[in-house]
Amino acid sequence: MNSPDQDAQDRSEELRLSLLMAAVYAVVGVQLPFFPLWLHSRGLGPAEIGAVMGAPPAFRTISTLVASRRADRTGRHAPMLIAFLAAEGLAYALLALLDGFLPILAGALLLALAQGPLYALGDGIILGAAHRRSSAGRAQLHYSFVRGWGSVSILVCMLASGPLASAIPNAALAWLLAAIAFASAATAFLALRGLGGGRKRERPETPPEKLARPLLVVTIIVATAMIQSSHAMVNSFGSLHWKACGHSEAFVSLAWSTALVTEAGFFLMAGRWFGGESRALSFLLAGGVAALLRWLAMASDPSAFGVIAAQALHGISCAAVQLGPAYLLASLCGAGRFAQAQGWLGAANAAATSLVTFSSGLLYERFGELGYLGMAALATAGFMLAAAAGLALRVRPREAAA
């Protein structure tokens, strides 16, 4: 049984890690619904917006792979995370000064290099803390609960950004994003200051072992990337389409806020009430089904109520597909690769999202809302691959025992 002092230290650690996640994800609450509107205000058309939204994920792949591997090898997760948050703010400030497709595309690529490693580094810090607690016999740290405060942060920023976006010119949104990113860097510094896990404590004691089941790891990553990348069309063109249908900025904010309410709720409850790590595969499979239903609904060009209902599936189509693979990869890849495994997943998601976003720009320009049928097909393929991974997880141990 832990001492009162240890319990207080554990609660403080959980609070500070939750604050860290809130800082890391805050900017998404404005970027997700309104960055496409900022691009439109700069005179970019659907194909150009698709290019600007689609090219950066490929660059995120590069920085994610390099930074996550470096962090696991050196144990410098915290300072690297703070540095990339500050770089994110600088990139947004640069974008605010740019005009024209090519300069904006170049600025977006720099932004992608800064944003790429943020989520893998944050996950690495949380999973590392959870592993240290478990190894020391201390109170369990629920990754899903801590990660959930990132979604709460997105929701709060999204709710605040709706009225604000209506009150300021769209051209000023890039400056708002820069301010949020700089504030996030300062908050992360305060949250991590003095927190257990300096260089020596975070560095793995031995080099990571060779992966025991590399094909299964790859299968899970590819399945996840297919389901996650199927969100590319709604992320890039959902706001524009709803505006074109006559909905206000406040409705756009409400639609995305609905998605974030379900996402935050899922994260906050998954560990304690939905089975957490023991339901990792079920989370991934359920996410594939929810994504399929969501895109079929969007393809029907639903009413305002239908849009909100489809967005309510986000908690499963997106959050469950983040949480399930995070647990699976942490188990399959081991403690020496916490950030790197999440980096592999993030890189695959970024690469797939890049390709699908390019395609979604062309699909939306030619077919409008019917382009969501392509996203439904992609989610279905991801579900089938996840089911194959689930079969491998269940069958192979029995064969080994035989």
Secondary structure, 3 states (H helix, E strand, C coil): CCCHHHHHHHHHHHHHHHHHHHHHHCCHHHHHHHHHHHHHHCCCCHHHHHHHHHCHHHHHHHHHHHHHHHHHHHCCHHHHHHHHHHHHHHHHHHHHCCCCHHHHHHHHHHHHHHHCCHHHHHHHHHHHHHHHHHHHCCCCCCHHHHHHHHHHHHHHHHHHHHHHHHHCCHHHHHHHHHHHHHHHHHHHHHHHCCCCCCHHHHCCCCCCCCCCCHHHHHHHHHHHHHHHHCCHHHHHHHHHHHHHCCCCHHHHHHHHHHHHHHHHHHHHHHHHHCCHHHHHHHHHHHHHHHHHHHHHHHHCCCCHHHHHHHHCCHHHHHHHHHHHHHHHHHHHHCHHHHHHHHHHHHHHHHHHHHHHHHHHHHHHHHHHHHHHHHHHHHHHHHHHHHHHHHHHHHHHHHHHHC
